[in-house]
Every structure is written in C-alpha cells, then in structure tokens.
Amino acid sequence: MTKLNSKYADSGYIQKLILRSLLFLLLGIFAVYYLMPLFIMVTTSLKSLEEIRTGSLIDLPREVTFTAWKTAWSGACTGIQCEGLRPFFWNSVLLAVPAVFISTLIGALNGYVIAQWRFKGANLIFSLMLFGCFIPFQVVLLPMARVLGIINLAGSISGLVFVHVIYGIGFTTLFFRNYYVSIPVELVKAAKIDGANFFRIFISIFLPLSLPIIVVTVIWQFTQIWNDFLFGVSFSEAGTQPVTVALNNIVNSTTGVKEYNVDMAAAIIAALPTLLVYVVAGKYFIRGLTAGSVKG
Amino acid sequence: MSEWLEKQLPKLVLAPSFVAILIFVYGFIGWTAWVSFTKSKLLPRYDIVGLIQYDRLFVSPRWDVAFSNLFIFGFLFIVISMLLGLLLAILLDQKIRTEGIIRTIYLYPMALSLIVTGTAWKWILNPGLGLEAMIRSWGWESFSFNWLVDPNMAIYTVVIAGIWQASGFVMALFLAGLRSVDDEIIKAAQVDGIPKWRIYLSIILPSMAAIFLSAFIVLAHLSIKSFDLVIALTGGGPGYATDLPATYMYTMAFSRGDIGQAASSAMIMMAVVFAIVVPYLYSELRAKND
C-alpha cells in the first residue's frame, strides 16, 4: 500500500516537473521575443557598416566601435542639417520639463476641486475632460495649427509646450481626481473650521499626501510627451523639432549611404530617457498605464 | 467680497481648464466638422456646401485602402495582442519566483516611442540585410520574407510591430485582473478536483469581463490613433499600401494642402472613436454614480 502511494506521488512529481519546465521554456521563448529587437539594435549600433553588410543580423559585433553612436549624437543628417540628434534631444528636454510640470500642477488643482470641493456641474466638467482624453488628435490638428499661428507660437517650443499642456490636462486631472476622491471630505471640513482656506488646505494637507500620484502622473506625462510624434511633426519647424521627429528624419534621410548602425544608435538615444524611467520606476509606470486605461 | 471670492475659488480654479477644454477640444472638433462640409482646399473656407468632401473621400481609392487597413490592422492587432497578453498573464500567474524580472522584460516596449519601435522593426524586417538574409545565410537559400516591400503584405508588418509593442501591456492588465479574482472560489474549486484549465475557463476568465473590455478599448483606441508606427516602419508605403486614416489625414493636411479632405477624414476617425468609446465611458460613469 505504502509502496503504491509513493509510486503515485512520484509520477505526480514528474508530471509537475515536466509542466514546470515547459512553463519556463515558454516564458523564456517569449522573453527572447521581447528582448530580441533591443538586442539587435544594440549590437547593430556597435558594428561597422562593413560588418553589417557581411555579417548576420544576430551576430555579436566582431569589433566593437562607437563611431555610429558619435555620428548619431553629433553628426548625422536630419535633412539639410547635419548636427546629429543632440540639438533635438535638448529640444525634447526643454519641451518635456515645463509641459510635464505645468500639466501636473493643473491636474492636481483640478483633481482637488473636483474630488473635494464638489459643486453642481463639476461631474459634467469632469466627464467632458475625460472624453477629451480619447479624441483622435487628428481632429484638432488643423485648427490648432491656425491658432498657434494667430497667437504667434507657430513652430516654437513654447507652442508645443502649450499643446501638450492642453491635451494633457484630461489625464492629469483624471489621475489626481481618482486619488483625491478616496480622501474623506471631513478632512477639508475640519480644516475649514480651523480657518484654513482653499490653497492652504491644498498645500499643507493634500500636496504632502500626493507623492505617489505625483510620481505616477509625472512619469505618464513625461513618457507621453517625450514619445510624442504627431504634435511634434505637425507644429515644429527645422530648429525646434523634438527628438522623435529628428530620429525619423535621420532614418529616412536620403542623402548618402544608408547607415543602419547610426539609425540604431539614434533610436536607442531617443529611447534612453523613457527606458531609464521605466527601469528605475517601473512600478509607477505600470500604475499610470493601468490607471490611464481602467477608469475609476 | 473676499468671502464671496473664497466661496467661488474652487470654480475659479477649475474655470481656465474648463474653458480650455471647451475651446481646444469641443470648439476644435466643431471647427473641423464645419470645414469638412466646405470646399476648403489650401485655405479653409467657411461656406457650407454639403457632403462633397465625404463624397470625394468615399470614392478615393487611397482612402479605401486606408480605411480597410484600419480594420485589418485593428482586428489582428487587437485579437492577437489580447490572446498573447492573456496567455502571458496566465503563464506568469503560476507562482513564479522571477515574475518581477520577466514582467519587466515583457512590458518594456510600452515605454518606447513608436518611432523607435518602427525604426527597429524596419531594420529587422528589411529583406536585404535583416531576418531574410539571416535565415538564408543559415542555409535556407530560398527563404523569402519581404513583407516590408510587398504592397499586399506590408500592413502585416505594422501588425507585427504593434503587437510587440502593446502585448506586454495587455499582459499587465490581465495579470492585475487575475490577481483580483477571489481566492476562496478558486480554492473551493480546487478542493472539488476541478482541473486547472476548467477553473480558468469557467470561473476566472468570466469574472474578468471588465478587464477584457478595458483592454479592448485601449487597443482599439491605439489602433485608430496609429500614426507614428506606420510613418516610421513603412512611411505609408510601398505606394500607399499601408496608409491608415491617421496618415491619410496627415498627408492631406500637411503635404497635399487639401484641408477639406483632411477635415472629413479626421471626422470619420472621430466617429469611429465615438462609436467605441462613448458607450464605454457612459456605462463607466453611470456605474460610478449609482
């Protein structure tokens, strides 16, 4: 009897072992699938053009060279200009930093009002803002191009900041509203009785509580704005283009030989800031993604 | 006076955003709608002439390609991303010690710009030196994978890159959903000796209907807005074989100088989004207010 039992347990154990190995094999295959493009980008960027032409896609570089990186950063042509990605990288920084800051601040104040100072119509306003998150931006491109021209911001980085703030408000408001709505309204009531006013309550009570949602919002906005291409390509001109537009121009530049290693190095450079944010603060990144999609 | 101000302050703080949304979202939609009913070409005109732009749109072979591409791309992108995301979520839900690392690997493409994704896949899929050449060099001389330059197949390369970018995100959504299912029910089912696959099929997945809907909405929304990926991967080509409504609109607006066509195609995009998002938002907001 005992012998039979142990035999039974053994076959169960083996079956479990096989299933587990299969599971890890599958997970491993998918990990390779997701990592392969990044691996190919990195190795290609470290090869010489000669090696790219003679070697195979997934070969490791025989001789590691950083010339492609140097060209991508400061020498590649984005049209008639051949200054590499560097100036455009800084354009993106100059664009993203104020746009993220302003839209987060506005979102925090809006969320605070909608969640804690409810008044008639506030929910309607919130719904209108929420819907604004979903519109395909093509529907506002034409009038926005005209308005930017009228207010003299056409082709400027300030104009892009303006556009990103306007169309970021919906999401930032959503994030803060959903966060503040779980804070009991009694807190505001008690503070009011103690004589604190609207801004005082916001600054001394709500802001200190908000660190997690500020991190989520800043990461979300930064990723959105850094990775944006549509607004960048529609509303910028030669000197003010963000990095994504410049990258696309480098890759599609028709002058000279096709330098795949430079393309890949440029793509990695353009991706580095958001990748870095993801690696450092992945938890908050995921929270923003899911909060941005699962409303409420 | 100051008391009045104090009382109105919340409204005053919200007012600028409200006005901005009214003008820059709803006013602009109105402007685009208006212009789509005019004969606008290089410059907008404001005298309404009827549906002439939509007539032009629907007889245009290029729009026809763009619009059918939206459905080919949208359907494959949504269905495969959801299936793959669900599979990955279930695989990862088997109490794996390295889950954190694996999840990070599956999800990182979502942090990349679609321009970066497009650039990478353009290189991998290029027939001359990419995947095709690699497999040929392994000895399979007749291997052919030239979808990127084949007008009939190019749209599927957009699907491939899109799935690579978004499926990890769907996995994250589903994983959160799987984790929120009541443990007690699952344990009870296990005690009853119900096999694991049946537990997933009959208990866990049906309870995740809301997550399926969210994932669908996000993916549908992504596919309608897809613009960057096509521009970086195929540039809409070969010819206009991989045009989507988003790239059609952009071409009309900024390279062809045909504002009327740009406006009417943007309105069609808006209508598609409307049809998908409004019922969802409505039910969400109502559920919350109840």
Interface residues (C-beta under 8 A of the other chain):
Chain A: L23 F24 L26 L27 F30 A31 Y33 Y34 L35 M36 P37 L38 I40 M41 T44 I52 R53 S56 L57 I58 I106 L109 N110 V113 I114 W117 F119 A122 N123 I125 S127 L128 M129 L130 F131 G132 F134 I135 P136 F137 Q138 V139 V140 L141 L142 P143 M144 A145 R146 I166 Y167 I169 G170 T173 N197 F198 F199 T223 W226 N227 D228 F229 L230 V233 S234 T244 L247 N248 V251 N252 Y260 D263 M264 A266 A267 I268 A270 A271 T274 L275 V277 Y278 V279 G282 F285 I286 L289 T290 S293 V294 K295 G296
Chain B: E6 L9 P10 K11 V13 L14 S17 F18 A20 I21 L22 F24 V25 Y26 G27 F28 I29 W31 T32 V35 P44 L88 L91 L92 Q94 I96 I102 T104 I105 Y106 L107 Y108 P109 M110 A111 L112 S113 L114 I115 V116 T117 T119 A120 W121 K122 W123 I124 L129 G130 L131 A133 M134 S137 W164 G168 F169 A172 L173 A176 A210 I211 S214 A215 I217 V218 H221 I224 K225 F227 D228 I231 A232 G235 P245 A246 M249 Y250 A253 F254 I259 A262 A263 S265 A266 M267 M269 M270 V273 V277 V278 L281 E284 L285 A287 K288 N289
